[in-house]
Amino acid sequence: MTTSQRVALNAEILRNLSTLSESEDMLARIAKYLRKLVKEQQADPTLMSKEEFFQKLDQAEEEIKAGKGRTFTHPDEMNIWLNSL
């Protein structure tokens, strides 16, 4: 997401919040939902942005090209390695 897209999205969120803020009940619901979203994001260390995901893929491809990849001749070898992580 570009900076200008992020700014536009933040502005949209703030506009919508200002409209909804007239209702105390609605504000309470929004606050509850936001707390839930924050908790979910903090609880899941695998969450990453699209850019981070593709950066990790690029890094893995470079490591494979450099001979740092891992190969297994038998599924049991792979399972032993995975269990050691």
N, C-alpha and C positions, 0 to 999 in steps of 0.2 A: 504494500500500500504506500503510495507516495505521500509526501507531506501535505500537499494540497487536498488529496482525498481524505486524509486524516482530519484536517482542519474542517472540511465540509461536513464530515460525519459528526464531529464534535459539535458543530454549530446546529446540525439537525437534532441531535440528542438534546441539546440545551433548549432549543425552541419547543420541542415536544414536552420536556420537563416543565417549562414555564407554563404551558397550557394545562398540564395535569396537576400542577402544584396548587390549584385553587381548591382541590378536594383533599381534605386531610386523610380520608380513607385511601385514596389513590396514592398519596405520598407514602403511606405506611406500606402499601403493597409493593411499590417500587423499591423502597428501601430493603424490604425483605428479599425481593428477587435479586437485587444487586449483591446483598450479602451472600446469597446462595451461589451466584456466579463467581464471586471472588473466592469463596471457599473451594469450589470445584476446580478453579484454575490453580490454586495453591496446592490442592491435594494431588493433582496429576502432573508429575514431573515430565511426562512425555509430551505435553502440549508444547507446540512450537509454531512459529509463523511459517508461512509457505516459503519465504526466503530462507529461513533457517533450515527447513527440511531439504530444499534443493542444494543448499550449501553443504550439508552433510553428505548428500549423494555425490556431489562433485569431489569432496574430500575422499570418500571411499573409493571412487573410481581412480583417483590419483594414487592412492595407496596400492590398489591392485596393480596398476601399471608399473609401480616401483617394486613390485614383487613382495609386497607386504600382505598379500591375500592369504587366506587359509583354505586348504582343501582337505577333504576327507575321503578315504577309500571305502569306508564302511559306516553305516548309520550309527553304530555304537560309538565310534570315535567322535562323531559329531555330538551325540548325546552327552558323552563324558565332558567334552569341552563346554557345552552349553550349561551343564550342571555346575561347572566350576566358576561360572560367572557370578 
